[in-house]
Each structure stands twice: as structure tokens, then as C-alpha cells.
């Protein structure tokens, strides 16, 4: 009987709890992926660099589900339907009286009502406005929340909403503000920076497509917002576009740090504290500007 070199044999597969697997367990591990597995693999390729995908796939599940982005979308849609039914709009694109008088809309002459710096995200100017924001935040936000969970995505989204209104109050201080574009652009900005920095690892060919698609989408949307601001307002009502830029900058800083630190200790990352300090300085400056220097006073 010939001798067997044990070192040349393939080792038995070992599960994460240290137990050996073989036979049927090994066969089951090689079976064809189901729809859920394929979806999780696709999410990992689109949202994470290669060195983080294995960890994500080991932990991948839908518990908790992406509840933040779904709930915030339902709230925004419900508010739009409420105003559409209560005060039907004629054109469904520009602001009408019902939305303009809403206690949620940000208006420069009512900025002492501090909740308006956040609540404006629930009010939208028309069908195109609400559908555009909902599609973007659901298509991008659900995969992001599956990977990074609700707290991180919620923090980035709300940071973009607040940064958008504060930036608008500084750089376009006489204009009103509606829509969730600040939060949406924070998600886009964070994902965009992650895709650019990890370009070689996040599927190069599709990486080019993603970057070009984001640039084209953002350019079109901002262009439409600028058109609404300067060329298509009624009764002197002007809606700022600066929230898009403010939210995007928040996403490319705070959002990038959150989304690039998968499976890492965020509090030990100096980039996190640098972004937090920068955001707090911007927040304090914006508050002081609105109290003492704003031409809307």
C-alpha cells in the first residue's frame, strides 16, 4: 500500500466556529447561488472595494432592512400627496400657494423658525421634483443602507439636508428652499468619492460608466434647478439651487469617510474628526451669519 503524504492533501473546509465540514456540506457550498445571493454579490461589487466584499458577504442579510431610506421616502411622498390633494397644482412643476405657505418650506424671512432648515426636505415643487429625488435616493440609498446600515446613511443624509439649507442661506440668502436634494446629493457625493478613490477595485469598466452617469445626472439636475431659479419662477417666488451643492460637498467629505470605512473603527480615523470639525465650524459660521450678517434680515 502506497504511502500518503498528508501535507499534499487538501485540508477539510473549516466553518467560522472551527468545526470541520465535508461531504454534503461541501456540496451544498458549491450549489448555484439563489436570487438573494446574487443580489448581495451585486451590491458588494457596486458599493465596496474588493478587499471589503468578503467580509460583507459573510455578514450579508436584510436584518435590519433598509428602513431609514424607505421611511423617509414614504414621508416625503405622503407630504407631497397631501399638498397636491389639499391645494392641487396647475402645472405640477412650479411652486403654488399651498406649498409656498407651508410651515415646512424654508423661507428666508422666517428662518428664525429653525425647524425649516430641515423640514424643507419634505416639501417638493412638483411631480418631476418628487419623482427625481425619490428614484435617486431609493436606487442609491437602499444598497448603501444594506452595506452601511441605517445609522450611517441617516447621518450622511441629514448632514446633507442641513448643509444644503445653511449653504443656501449664505450664498443665496433671498431665495426659498424645498425638496430633499441636499440629502440625495449627500448620498451621491459620498458614493461618487468612494468610486473615484477605489476606481481600480470597483469594476474598472463599470466604474467609468458609473462616474460618467453620475456626472451626467448631476449636471442635468443642477441645470434644471438653475433654470427654475433664474428663468422660471412665478409671482417672484425663487427657489434656490445651492442646496444641491451644499449637500454634495457634505457627501464628498462626511459621506466619503462613512462609506469608505466599512468594517473599520470610524472613531480612530483622523479623516472622520477632520470632517466633523470642518462641519461644526461651517455650522457655527452659518448660524452667526444668519443672526448678524444676512441681507434677508
DAQUIKA-V504611 format. One record per pair of residues at least 12 apart in sequence whose C-alpha atoms are under 6 Angstrom apart, sorted by the first residue. I is the first residue (numbers start at 1). J is the second residue. Records with the same first field share a line. If there is no record, write none. Layout:
I = J  J
This chain:
49 = 201  202
50 = 201
66 = 142  145  146
68 = 150
76 = 122
92 = 126  127
93 = 125  126
94 = 125
95 = 125
104 = 116  119  120
105 = 120  178
106 = 120  176  177
107 = 176
108 = 174
117 = 165
118 = 162
120 = 178
121 = 178  179  180
123 = 178  179
124 = 178  179
137 = 184
156 = 255
157 = 183  186
158 = 183
160 = 182  183  186  247  250
161 = 182  183
163 = 246  247
164 = 182  243  246  247
165 = 243
167 = 246
168 = 242  243
174 = 296
175 = 238  239  240
176 = 239  240
177 = 239  240
181 = 244
182 = 243  244  247
185 = 247  248
186 = 247  248  250  251
187 = 251
189 = 248  251  252
190 = 251  252  255  256
193 = 252  256
194 = 256
225 = 241
226 = 241
254 = 275
